[in-house]
Amino acid sequence: MAFYLPGKVPSYLIRLSHNYATDSRNAQLKAVLDSARVFVAEGVDYDNYNGGMDGHGVILFLPLEILGPISPQDQKRLIDKLSSDL
């Protein structure tokens, strides 16, 4: 099955980065997105409810200079924010 959404994820992340640039509270999220390498795993989950939905995994690989200073609690907060915004 061909998925169309996963191919659009990198452009969505660029758009989010531009949106985060306008708000200083999101500077850390912008730094994460600007330095991340992205991998999208297609069709990693399937929900048979209401006709079915496929879920995809988005994995961000970050350099140690960006990831190192982020505490585990802040990582969870950033992940939740990115997930909801994406």
Residue pairs with C-beta under 8 A, 6 or more apart in sequence:
1 43
1 54
3 42
3 43
3 54
3 56
5 56
6 40
6 42
6 56
7 40
9 38
9 40
9 56
9 58
9 86
10 38
12 86
13 33
13 36
13 38
13 86
14 33
16 29
16 33
16 82
16 85
16 86
17 30
17 33
17 34
19 26
19 85
20 26
20 27
20 29
20 30
20 33
21 30
28 70
28 74
28 78
29 78
29 81
29 82
31 66
32 60
32 62
32 66
32 78
32 82
33 60
33 82
35 62
35 63
35 65
35 66
36 60
36 61
36 62
36 66
37 60
37 61
38 58
38 59
38 60
38 61
39 58
39 59
39 61
40 56
40 57
40 58
40 59
41 56
41 57
41 58
41 59
42 54
42 56
43 54
43 55
43 56
44 55
44 56
44 57
45 54
45 55
45 56
45 57
46 52
46 53
46 54
46 55
47 53
47 55
58 86
60 82
67 75
70 78
